[in-house]
Amino acid sequence: MSFSFCNVALPVPLRTTFTYAVPESLREIVQPGARVIVPFRKKAMVGVVVDLTDRAPEDTKIREITKALDRVPALTPKLIELGHWIANYYLAPVGEVFRAMLPPVIEMRTQRLIVLTEAGRAAVASLSGGELTHGLSRNEVEFLVKLTTKKESLPFGSAAKLGVNADALDRLRRNGLIEIRETMLGRKAKTQRVIAAKSSAQIAGSDLDEKSLRVRSMLAERGPLPMPLLLKLASVSRALVERMLRDGMLESWEERVDPAEDPFDVGYEAPAHELNAEQESAFGAIRARFELGEFGVLLLHGVTGSGKTEVYMRSVQETLARGKTAIVLVPEIALTLWVGRQCRAWFGARFEGVAVLHSALSDIERAREWWRVRHGEARVVVGTRSAVFAPLNNLGLIIVDEEQESSFKQEETPRYHGRDVAIVRAKMENAVALLGSATPSLETYHHARNGKYELLTLASRVANRSMASVEIVDLREDFQRTHQASPISSALHAGIQECLTHGTQALVLINRRGYSWSVLCRSCGASVQCVNCSISMTHHKHRNRLECHYCGSIQAVPKECPKCQSKYVYFFGEGSEHLEERLRKEFPGARIARLDRDTARTKQQYQETLGAFAAGALDILVGTQMLAKGHDFQRVTLVGVISADSSLHLPDFRAAERTFQLLTQVAGRAGRGELPGRVLIQTYYPEHYAIQDAVRQDYSAFFEREMHFRRMMQYPPFTSLANVIVRDTSLEKAIVWSRQLSEYFAPHDGKGARILGPATAPLARLKKEHRFQFLLKSPKRSLLTRLLSGAMAYCDTRSIPQTAVLVDMDPLSLL
């Protein structure tokens, strides 16, 4: 195809692509899916080519592509198609969709430049005899002259060194004498010096001292080695090696460093299990779907400990045997370590067969893994939500483990759901989508019951192990008996003590991090609020500060009430940090650790804590809901759940479903080995059906009760939802825009769709922005899509910024 132009998707909040001219020198390289550097306004940006064309827009000045980054397109044609679907379905800017799909740009770095303008050149040319012009100081004039000798541009940081401060730069910019631009520069690859023995060097043993001989023998035995490793293994100084290099005994060269660490435990071996009858039946159904060679969605509904992972591994093995590739999605970073080890053990010793993708990897590590997949060096990808975009060819299977988890939903633009995107991608690639859970989302289970998905059931644990016994601890009765408001009830205290006595382990879950939920004044009742959000600050004792878990702002811990200056400041509620401290006081000899987002910010920290607990080096592990999913701890005989009913009080129709799922999942962490398990659920609301059904671990009963409520109130799966937020730092603008958008929605209310709002959002202020909310309901999702597309076009006609209107299709949270 002959082409002179291409359409490029850029990571900007605009729902359009941009046309650029393709220089003759780049036409053999530029292809759909390839990343390019283009000028955009006064910046250089990395975008992705979505298509090629021989027509340019009329009456528009077309700029040229600056550089092509990829000879092999980063995105496959199927991924480009998937990106367009996501942009249309979730009404997201297409460039931001593709940014979420692309690997990190490690080849380039950005640099701010000060560039001399045409007016600046004229001003310098008009100087004579050192006279000042434009009312500029001598320093500013000298700076302009300096720019002319430096090819008319300098790095932004150079201005201060030349005596020109920020105010002076701003004055020069306002006078039109300079521009501030961003440009892209190549990033120098990190290299290391590698040492090797010269094979041609014939040196008699007597001519070498002991240390030199040690270096030669080490290189002869191990081959070329990086300088630091050679010095360590041979126990010699750098000076000795440098002397041997000068004498011609050794040679050296520079090699690129790949800093990525092996993310798998090399010594791990997967346990060999024979499939039981239920597992064999489920796997047989999956294999039959492969035989048909067509798209299909299967739900593997198995109780905790029923061996779903074994079925996953057999399914991936079957996929690879048929010459195809597979993706395994898990909800938490910590689970990628476990599932990754399983995959490596199952699919051979060659690490190259498996790639891992998640946000805890560095940019270099993620790019390395991503390009290994793109070049066909890995045929299995394990990862969190964004791994659904792994650039595998010939895709045969996508597994979504714990498909009900809210972490599969992206909470920033583009607001896609990883599970739903996995199903759409499987359909586009004629692959099989396998969803798995002990507590499927109501929507997924509804589809399975109605025949849209194929339902596979594992009703019992492997090896006929019994389910853990689950008991309710009524905190009202516990308080009447002990008169102590402790997060650790007397029953839980006794249970932990029993674990310590018998040498088993306890897992204690509290779904709040930090030390205290909020800081209250006993005199006036005011709480310390975030300056950016309408939410209370959380107290973190170890860091001695208050934090907002929404915007990340930090405040000092107050010594008096900010409102009434009272000294009666009270810390209310317990978080995971408080619970850990309490356990250390009550069980001083126990080995205790905490796992939440405060203590585990990298994959190494996750791995160290979970590894220590799995190896028996810890007695008690305290954590948030990240501990509730998928982990297989063989010596855990007690699970305690603190404040089990806290999520029931949230203004969200999914509150009961989330509570049931969390309690059922965490109960499944007990009794997974040979030892029986026990679960204690602490609550002030033991009568609630979500808690009662979780105690019985009766998913079917909960499903029927909750579906009755959803049907009556017209919530999913009986209707489709969209949440629309109008936001701005100016309250007045947010109100005006909400009223304007209401004028568009009003005629459509009751005509196939129900429109609620505008109303103040539950989080009325978030990250300094005031927020107003519309909630749209319709039994037809296509109607919602058309209605919202029209709303976006209406906003353009009324000059409402696209960034001011946030659309969340199929929201999991209405906050």
KEKEMI-116976 format. One record per residue (C-alpha): x, y negated, z. Coordinates in pm, whole numbers, plus 32768, in hexadecimal, padded with zeros to 4 digits. Each point is the difference from the previous one (the first is absolute). Example, Ala and Ser with C-alpha at 12.3 -4.5 7.8 and 13.67 -1.06 7.14 Angstrom:
2
84CE:81C2:830C
8089:7EA8:7FBE
***
This chain:
815
8000:8000:8000
807C:7EA7:7FA7
7FE5:7F07:811A
808A:7EB1:8063
7F49:7FCA:8148
7FA0:80C0:8135
7F09:7FD6:811D
80A5:8004:8156
7F5B:8039:8154
80A1:7F21:8108
7FE3:801E:817C
7F2A:7EC8:8029
7E99:7FE7:8087
7F68:7FC7:7EA7
7F1F:80F8:7F4A
80AE:7FEB:7EB0
813B:8061:7F47
80F0:7F0E:7F54
8082:8007:7E9C
8174:7FDE:7FB8
80D0:800C:7EC5
80EF:8124:7FDC
8157:7F9C:7F7A
807E:80CC:7EDB
811D:8088:80D7
7F0B:8099:80FB
7EFC:8099:7F19
809B:815A:800D
7FFA:7FF9:817D
7EB7:7F58:805C
7EEC:8106:801E
7EB6:8019:80C0
8052:8057:8168
815C:7F61:7FFA
8062:7EF2:80F9
8073:7EB1:7F73
8079:7EB5:808D
7F37:7ED7:7F80
7FED:7E8C:804C
7EC2:7FA2:80BA
7FCD:7E94:8057
814C:7FA4:80A1
8059:8161:806A
808E:813A:7F6D
7F20:8129:804E
8002:8177:7FCA
7ECA:8081:7F4F
7F95:8139:7F48
7FA9:8012:7E8E
7E9D:8085:7FDA
7FE4:7FF3:7E85
80A5:7F7F:7EC2
7F5D:7F1E:7EFE
804E:7F45:7EBE
7F11:7EE4:8054
8046:7ED8:80E0
7EF5:7F32:80B0
7FA4:7EC7:7F3E
805C:7EA3:807A
80EA:808D:8106
8176:7FD9:801A
8093:815D:8018
813A:8037:80CE
80F3:811D:7FCA
8055:812B:80D8
814B:7FBE:80AE
8073:8165:803F
7F87:8168:7FE9
804F:80D5:8135
7F9C:815C:7F87
8065:80D1:7ED6
7F1B:810F:8088
7EAE:7F5C:8051
7FCA:7FF9:8178
7E8F:805A:7FDC
7F6F:8118:7F2F
7ED6:7FBE:7F18
7F1A:80B3:80F7
8075:7F1E:811B
7FBC:7ECC:7F2C
7EA1:8085:7FC4
7FD9:8043:8174
8076:7EA0:8054
7EF7:7F66:7F20
7EF5:80DA:80A4
806A:7F8E:815B
7FFD:7E93:7F94
7E9F:8023:7F6F
7F69:80D5:8115
8093:7F45:812A
7FF2:7EAD:7F4E
8170:7FC8:8047
80F9:7F2B:7F3C
809B:80EC:7F04
8163:7F86:8044
7FE1:8047:8174
7F7F:815E:7FAE
8132:804B:7F2E
80E5:7F6B:8108
7F75:8104:80F5
804B:8113:7F02
8163:7F9B:7FA2
8143:8060:80B0
80C0:7EF4:80C3
80CE:7F1D:7F20
815C:804E:8085
80B6:7FA7:7EBE
7FBE:7E8D:8029
8002:7EF4:810C
7F5E:7EA9:8000
80BF:7EBB:8022
7F7F:7E9B:8024
80AF:7F0D:7F17
8011:7E83:7FED
7FE9:7FAA:7E8D
804A:7EAC:7F62
7EDA:7F81:7F2E
8002:7F33:7EC0
7FBF:7EC9:80D2
8120:8061:80E3
80EE:8021:7ED9
7F92:7EAA:7F80
8035:7F66:8158
8162:808D:8015
804D:7F8C:7E9F
7F90:7E9C:8055
80ED:7FE1:8127
811C:7F07:7FCE
8102:7F80:80F1
7F75:80CF:811D
7EBB:7F38:800C
7EDA:80A6:80AD
7EBB:8046:7F4C
7E9A:805F:805F
8046:7F7B:815D
80D9:812F:804B
8117:8016:80FC
8167:8035:7F94
7FF0:816B:807D
7ECC:8043:7F2A
80A3:7F66:7ECB
813B:80CA:8038
7F26:8136:8023
7F5B:7FBE:7EAE
8155:7FCF:7F62
8073:8147:809E
7ED8:80B1:7F5F
8074:7F93:7EA7
8152:80A4:803C
7F5F:8143:8081
7F37:8055:7EC8
7EE3:7F29:808A
7F9D:80F3:8116
8073:805E:815C
7F89:80FA:8106
7F09:7F5E:80EE
80E3:803A:812C
8119:7F36:7F62
7F4E:7EB3:8030
8046:7FEB:8175
8172:8048:7FC6
800A:7ED9:7F0F
7F64:7F13:80FF
7E9B:8002:7F76
7EF4:805C:80FF
7E9A:807C:7FCA
7F6B:7E9E:7FFE
80F4:7F91:7EF5
7FB2:8130:7F2A
7E8D:7FB8:8022
803B:7E97:7F93
80C6:806F:7ECF
7EED:80F8:7FA8
7EEB:7EFA:8024
80C4:7F16:7F1C
8008:8115:7EFC
817C:8014:7FFF
8014:816E:8072
7F26:8135:800C
8005:811E:80FE
7FE2:814C:7F4D
8016:816D:805B
80C9:80E7:7F23
8059:8170:7FFC
8165:8076:801C
808E:815D:7FDE
8055:80AA:8147
815C:8091:801A
7FEE:8172:804C
80A6:806A:8144
8130:80D7:7FB9
80F6:80CF:80C6
8168:805F:7FC0
8032:8172:7FB7
8155:80A7:802F
807C:8132:7F43
814A:80BD:7FEB
80BC:7FD8:7EB8
8012:8157:7F64
8139:7F9D:7F40
80C1:7FA6:813A
8100:8110:8044
8075:7FBD:815F
80CB:80F0:80CC
7F7D:804B:8158
8144:7F86:809E
7FD0:7EA9:7F64
7EBC:7FC3:80C1
7FCF:7FC7:816E
7EF2:80B8:80C5
7EF3:7EF4:7FD5
803A:7FDE:7E89
7FE8:8179:7FDB
7EBA:7FF8:80C5
7F70:7EFE:7F10
8069:80CB:7ECE
7F78:8147:8089
7EB7:7F59:8065
7FD0:7F76:7EA0
8063:814C:7F65
7F00:80B4:80D7
7EE0:7F05:7FF5
803B:7F4C:7EB6
7FED:7E82:7FDA
7F87:7F53:813E
7F90:7E9F:805A
8116:7F46:80B6
7F4C:7FE9:8156
7FAB:8173:7FFB
8163:8062:7F9F
8092:7F30:811C
7F11:80A3:80F7
8032:816A:7F8C
817A:7FEA:7FDE
8030:7F26:8138
80ED:7F13:7F4D
8021:7E88:7FD9
7F95:7F34:7ED2
8169:7F87:7FDE
8078:8165:7FC3
7F02:803D:7EEB
8052:7EAF:7F60
8173:805E:7FFF
7FB3:8150:7F5D
7F37:7F47:7EF6
8123:7F15:7FB9
80EF:8128:7FEB
7F25:80A7:7EFC
7F9E:812B:80D8
7E91:7F9E:7FFF
7F11:7F48:7F1C
7EC5:7F39:804B
7ECD:7F6D:7F55
7EBD:7F4C:805D
7EB6:80BD:800C
7EA4:7F78:8038
7F7C:8042:815E
7EAB:809E:802A
7FA1:7FAC:8167
7ECA:80D5:8008
800B:8110:8103
7F7B:815B:7FCE
7EA1:7FD9:8095
7FDA:8173:8043
808F:80E2:810A
80E7:80E8:7F3C
7FEF:810F:8108
7E86:8017:8003
7F5E:8143:7F8B
7E8D:8021:7FC5
7F5C:8114:80C7
7F91:8122:7F27
7E8E:803F:8032
7F12:80F0:7F5E
7EBC:7F56:7F9F
7ED1:8070:80C7
7EB5:804A:7F57
7F7F:7E97:8012
8146:7F6E:7F7F
800F:8102:7EE9
7E9D:7FAA:7F98
804B:7E88:7FFB
8142:8030:7F3E
7F4D:80E4:7F0B
7F04:7EED:7FB6
8119:7F04:7FC5
80B5:80F4:7F1D
7EBE:8037:7F3E
7FE9:7E89:7FC8
8163:8008:7F74
7F9A:811A:7F17
7EE8:7F27:7F73
8102:7EF5:7FB0
7F13:7EE1:8045
7FCB:7EE9:80FA
7F52:8051:8145
7FEC:7F8A:8168
800A:80FC:811D
7FCE:7FBA:8171
80BC:80E8:80EC
7F3D:7FDC:8146
80C4:80BB:8109
7FFF:7FE2:8178
8142:7F8A:80A5
8104:8115:7FFC
7F50:80C5:7EED
812F:7FFF:7F18
7FA4:7EF6:7F00
8172:7FAD:7FCA
8043:8168:7F99
7EF0:7FE4:7EF8
8093:7EB4:7F89
8159:809A:7FD4
7F79:812C:7F41
7F3E:7F11:7F1E
8136:7F2E:7FB7
80C5:813E:7FBC
7EF5:8071:7F0A
8008:7EAA:7F57
817B:800D:7FD3
7FEC:8162:7F7C
7F1C:7F7E:7EEC
8104:7EFD:7F9B
7F48:7ED9:809A
804A:7F05:8114
7F56:7FA9:814A
7FC8:7EE1:80F5
7FC0:8038:8174
7F6D:7ECF:80B3
8004:7FEA:817C
7F73:7EE7:80DA
812F:7FB6:80DB
8173:7FCD:7FC0
8051:80F4:8118
7F49:8115:7F44
80D3:7FCE:7EC6
8128:8087:80C5
7F44:813C:8064
7F5C:8040:7EAE
8143:7FA7:7F4B
80BE:810B:80C1
7EEA:80F9:7FB2
8017:7FB0:7E8C
8179:801C:7FF5
7FF9:814F:80B1
7EED:8083:7F1D
8084:7F88:7EB3
816B:8066:8013
8144:7F78:808C
8025:7EFE:7EEB
7FAC:7EB2:809D
7FD0:7F6F:7EA2
7EAF:80AF:7FE8
7F56:7F28:810A
7FEE:7E85:8025
7F7E:7F39:8126
7F59:7EA8:7FDF
7F8B:7F24:811F
8029:7E9E:8086
80FC:8055:8112
8109:8043:7EF7
80E1:7EE0:7FA0
7FCC:7F61:7EA9
8134:80B5:7F7D
7F89:814F:8085
7EA1:7FD2:7F74
8084:7F95:7EAC
80ED:812A:7FFA
7EE8:80F6:804C
7F12:7F56:7F0E
80F3:800F:7EDC
8058:816B:804D
7E8F:8049:7FCF
7FEB:7F2B:7EC4
812B:80B5:7F65
7F69:8156:804C
80FF:805C:810C
7EEB:803F:8102
7EC4:80C5:7FBD
7F5C:7FDD:8155
7FC0:7EB0:80AB
7FA8:7FE3:8171
7F96:7EB1:8085
7F05:7F11:8092
7EF6:7F37:7F4A
80D6:7F5E:7EEF
8096:8151:7F99
7EC1:8031:7F37
80B1:7F26:7EFB
8130:80E7:7FE6
8061:8006:7E8C
7FE7:8178:7FD3
7FC2:8090:7EA8
7F22:8130:7FC3
7F50:7FD5:814E
7F40:8136:806D
7F9E:7FC9:816D
7FC8:7EE5:80F8
7FD0:8062:816D
7F6F:7F03:80F5
8034:8080:8162
7F22:7F6B:8114
7F38:7F5A:7EEE
7F1D:7F50:80FA
8115:7F24:808C
7FD4:7E88:7FE2
8176:7FD7:7FBD
7FBD:8072:7E9A
7F48:7EB4:7FCD
80DF:7EDB:7FA5
7FA5:7ED2:80D5
80AC:7F05:7F1B
7FCA:7FB5:7E91
7FD2:80E2:7F41
7F0E:809D:80FA
7FFE:815F:7F6D
7FB3:8145:80B4
8116:80FE:7FCA
7F10:8128:800B
7F16:7F6E:7EFA
811F:7F94:7F21
808E:8162:801D
7EB6:808D:7F81
7FF4:7F0A:7EDC
816A:8048:7FA5
7FBE:8177:800C
7EDB:7FCC:7F13
80D3:7F30:7F0F
8114:8108:7FFF
7F15:812D:7FFA
808E:8073:814D
7F6C:8091:8140
7FC1:7F25:8132
8007:80C2:8149
7F7F:7F43:8131
8039:8092:8158
7F82:7FB3:815E
7F75:808D:8141
7F1B:7ED0:8012
7FB2:7F8E:7E9C
7F71:7EA8:7FC6
7E86:8008:7FE6
8011:7F8F:7E96
80EB:811C:7F9E
7F3D:810C:80B9
7EBA:7F7B:7F6B
8094:8027:7EA1
8070:8164:8057
7EA7:805C:8084
7F5C:7F74:7EC7
80E5:80C2:7F14
80C4:7ED6:7F7C
8134:8096:80A6
8045:8170:803D
7FF7:8055:8175
8100:80F2:8092
7FE8:8057:8172
80F8:807D:8104
7F28:8036:8134
80FE:80A0:80EC
8166:7FCE:806D
811B:80D8:7F7A
805A:813D:80BE
7EA9:7FEF:80A5
807C:7EFB:80F6
7EEB:7F65:80CC
7FAA:7E90:7FEA
8074:7F2B:8123
7F02:7FD5:8118
7F80:7E99:8009
7F84:7F5B:813F
7F68:7EA9:8040
8086:7F32:8121
7EED:7F0A:8066
80C6:7ECF:8075
7ED2:7F7A:80BB
7FFF:812F:80E1
817B:7FFC:801D
7FF7:7E97:807B
7EEE:8048:80FF
80D3:811D:8085
8159:7F59:8003
7FAA:7E8A:8001
8129:7FCA:7F19
7FEC:7F6B:7EA3
8125:80C5:7F74
8025:805D:7E8F
8066:815A:807A
7EDC:80B4:80A0
8032:80F9:811B
7FAD:811F:7F11
8101:7F8A:7F00
8104:7FCE:8112
7FCB:8165:807A
8010:8086:7E9D
814B:7F53:7FB8
8090:807D:8147
7F9D:8162:7FA1
80B6:7FD8:7EB0
813A:7F8B:80AF
7FED:8124:80F4
7FDD:8104:7EEB
80F9:7F5D:7F11
7F05:7FAF:7EEE
7FBD:7EB1:7F5A
7EF2:7EF3:8012
7F90:7F0A:7EF7
7F50:7EC3:8079
7F4B:7F28:7F00
7F95:7E97:8031
7F8E:7F45:7ECC
8090:7EAE:8067
8168:7F93:7FF3
80A2:7EF9:80DB
7FEB:7FDE:8179
7EB1:7F4F:8030
7EE8:7FB4:7F0B
7FDC:7E94:8062
8054:7EF3:80FF
7ED8:7F6C:80C1
7FDB:7EE6:80F9
7F45:806B:813B
7F98:7E97:803F
7F64:7F91:7EB6
7FE9:814B:7F44
80C4:7F85:7ED0
80E5:80EF:7F47
8144:7FA7:7F50
7FA7:7FF4:7E8E
80E2:8011:7ED2
803C:7EA8:7F6A
7FC2:808D:7EA3
7EEB:8101:803B
7EC1:8015:80CD
8086:8124:80C8
80A0:8030:8156
8178:8027:8015
808A:8152:8073
80FA:8009:811C
8146:80BA:7FBC
80B4:801D:814D
8149:8091:7F83
802D:7EDD:7F0E
7F6E:7F0B:8100
7F18:7F58:7F08
7EA2:7FF4:7F70
7FCC:8077:7E9A
7EE6:7FEC:7F05
7FDA:8150:7F53
7F5A:7F59:7ED4
80EB:7EE6:7F9B
8134:8058:80D0
8017:7EB2:80B7
80AE:7FFB:8152
7FC7:7F38:8140
80AC:7FF6:814F
7F4E:80AB:8122
7F43:7EE6:80B4
803A:7FBE:8172
7EBC:7F3C:8014
7EBD:7FEA:7F39
8032:7F25:7EC8
7E9A:7F7E:8027
7FD3:7FB2:8174
8168:8022:8080
7F94:8102:80FF
8111:80EB:807C
7F0E:8126:8012
8064:80A2:7EB9
7F8C:8168:7FD6
807C:8107:7F0B
7ED6:80CB:7F88
7FF6:815E:7F69
810C:8109:7FCE
80CE:8047:7ECB
80FB:810F:7FAE
8120:7F3F:80A2
7F39:7FE1:8146
7FA6:8171:7FF6
816C:8067:7FCF
8067:7F2E:812D
7EE9:8096:80D5
8063:8164:7FA3
816C:7FBF:8057
7F94:7F87:8159
7F16:8125:8041
80EB:810B:7F72
815F:7F7E:804A
80B4:8143:7F9E
7F4E:802F:7EB2
80A2:7FBF:7EAE
7F15:7F04:7F5F
8004:7F48:7EB1
7F12:7F19:7F47
7FB4:8003:7E8C
7F4D:7ED7:7F65
804F:7EE9:7F0A
80C8:7F49:810B
80EF:811F:8046
8012:809F:7EA5
803D:7EFE:7EF1
80DB:80DC:7F22
7FF1:8166:7F86
8130:8054:80D5
7F4B:7F92:813D
7ECE:80CD:7FA1
80D9:812C:7FBB
80CB:7FE4:8140
7ED1:7FE9:80E5
7F2F:810A:7F54
812F:80E2:7FDD
8053:7FE2:8173
7E98:8053:805E
7FEA:8127:7F0F
814C:8087:8084
7F85:7FF3:8168
80E8:7EE5:806B
7ED0:7F38:807C
7EEF:8060:80F3
7F02:7EEC:7FB8
7FCC:7F3B:7EC0
7F28:7EC7:800E
7F85:7F66:7EBF
7EF6:7F64:7F28
7F2C:80A6:7EF5
8132:8053:7F29
802A:812D:80E7
7EA3:8083:7FB9
8038:8076:7E9C
80A4:8130:7F6E
8119:803F:80FA
803E:8168:806C
8092:8006:8160
8013:8168:8078
802D:7FBF:8177
7EF3:7EF7:8034
7EFF:808D:80F0
7F61:7EBB:8073
7F7C:7ED4:7F40
7F77:7ED5:80BC
7F35:7EF0:7F56
7FF3:7EAD:80AF
7ED9:7F16:7FBB
7F62:80EF:7F08
7ED3:7F1C:7FD2
80B9:7EB8:7FBE
7FBF:800B:7E88
7E8A:803F:8031
7FCA:7E94:8060
8089:7F6C:7EBE
7F03:7F50:7F1A
8029:8105:7EEF
7F0C:8106:7F7E
8123:80F8:7FEA
8055:7FE2:8173
7F60:814C:8062
809E:80B6:7EDA
815B:7F7C:8056
7FD8:8061:816D
7F90:8162:7FAA
811C:802D:7F07
810B:7F81:80ED
7F8F:80D7:8124
7FDF:8138:7F2B
8154:7FCA:7F5D
80B8:7FC1:8146
7F56:812B:80A1
8096:80D0:7EE6
8162:7FB2:8078
7FD2:80E6:8130
801E:817A:8006
809E:8026:7EA7
8102:80FE:8076
7FDD:8138:80D0
7F9C:7F39:8136
7E94:7F97:8036
7FAD:7E8E:7FEA
7F31:7F0F:80CE
7F7E:7EA6:7FA4
7F88:7EF4:80F4
7F32:7EE3:7F71
7FDF:7ED5:80E9
7ECE:7F27:7FC0
7F01:7F17:809C
7EFE:806C:7EFE
7FF5:817E:8008
7E98:800F:7F7E
8053:7F78:7EA6
7FC7:8103:7EEF
8154:7FBB:7F5D
80AD:8067:8144
7F16:8125:8045
802D:808E:7EA1
817A:7FCE:8014
8005:80C6:8147
7F4E:811E:7F4F
80D6:7FC0:7EC7
7EBC:801F:7F3C
802E:7F3F:7EBC
7EB9:8075:7F68
7F31:7F7D:8124
80AD:7EB0:7FF5
7FD8:7FED:7E86
7E87:8036:8015
7FD0:7EFD:8115
80D7:7EF8:7F5C
7F68:8038:7EA7
7EA7:7FBF:8092
807B:7EAF:8082
80AB:7FAB:7EB4
7EC8:8058:7F3B
7F20:7F29:80DC
80EA:7ED4:7FF6
8063:8029:7E92
8174:8027:8034
80F7:80DA:7F3A
7FE4:8107:7F77
7E9A:7F96:7FB0
8068:7EAE:7F7F
8138:7F50:7F85
8096:7EDE:80C2
80D3:7ED4:7FAB
8085:7F02:80F7
8043:7EA0:7F80
80C6:7F0B:80D6
801A:7E8D:7FAF
812D:7F6C:80B2
80D1:7EC6:801C
80D0:7F46:8100
7F02:7EE4:7FDD
7EB9:8054:80AE
7F48:7F03:7F28
8078:809B:7EBB
7FAD:8161:8077
7E9B:7F90:8055
7FCE:7F4A:7EB3
8084:8125:7F34
7F28:80F6:80C4
7ECA:7F32:7FB3
805C:7FED:7E91
8035:8178:7FEC
7EB5:8030:80B4
7F56:7F41:7EE6
8083:8103:7F0C
7F9C:812D:80D4
7EA4:7F84:8065
7F49:8050:7EB7
808D:8164:8003
7F91:8058:8163
7EF7:8111:7FFA
8038:8054:7E8E
80B3:8149:8032
80E7:7F6D:8106
7FDE:7F7E:8162
80D7:7ED3:8054
803E:7FA0:8169
80A6:7EB5:8050
80B2:7F1B:7FFD
804A:802B:8170
8130:7FC5:80D9
80E3:8131:7FE0
8038:80D2:813D
8167:7F7D:7FF4
7F97:7E99:7FC4
8168:7F88:7FE0
8122:80D1:7F86
8162:7F8C:7FB2
7F8E:7E92:8019
7EE3:8035:7F08
7E8E:7FCE:8051
7F2F:8122:7F7A
7E97:802C:7F91
7F71:814B:7F93
7F09:8091:7F06
7FA0:8171:8016
7F76:8098:7EBE
7F41:8149:7FF2
7F82:80BD:7ED2
7FAF:816C:7FB0
80B6:7FC9:7EB4
8171:7FB3:8016
8005:7F8C:7E95
7F03:7EF1:8059
80E2:7F84:8117
8127:7FF4:7F10
7F3D:7F2F:7F01
7F7B:7F1B:8111
8159:7FC4:8093
80A3:7FCD:7EAC
7EFB:7EF6:7FBE
804B:7F64:8152
8171:7FE3:7FA7
7FAB:7F58:7EB5
7F10:7F16:80B9
8118:7F9F:80EF
80D6:7F9A:7ED7
7EEC:7F1B:7F7C
7FDB:7F5C:8157
8179:7FDA:8031
8000:80EA:812B
8166:8088:8013
801F:8173:7FB9
80D7:8021:8137
7EE0:7F7A:80D5
7F14:8122:7FB0
8064:8157:807F
7F3C:812A:7F79
8014:8150:80B0
7F49:8114:7F44
7FA6:812E:80D6
8081:7F5B:8141
8061:80DA:8127
7FFB:7ED9:80EF
7F0F:7EDB:8009
80DD:7F2A:80DF
***
